[in-house]
Amino acid sequence: MVEWIAGLVLLAIGIAGILWIERRRFYRRNPAGLQVYRSFGASLTTGTFETVALLIFRLVALAGLSGLALGAFKTFG
């Protein structure tokens, strides 16, 4: 039972984080579809932060899926 709950929580956190980053990217775009930054430094720090955060959130979502799979194997297997 714990695997199901932990899996769902981790999956929800991972999906919410991915959507948050993608929303930030969406609202930073201009009418031509290009991302607009205040400065070169802002583009570097934002790009680095978002890349690392996406990697972490994807790993969290993957851990959530693994937890759900483990719970399913324990319950049905």
Secondary structure, DSSP 8 states (H G I E B T S, - for coil): -HHHHHHHHHHHHHHHHHHHHHHHHHHTB-TTS-B--SSHHHHHHHHHHHHHHHHHHHHHHHHHHHHHHHHHHHHH-
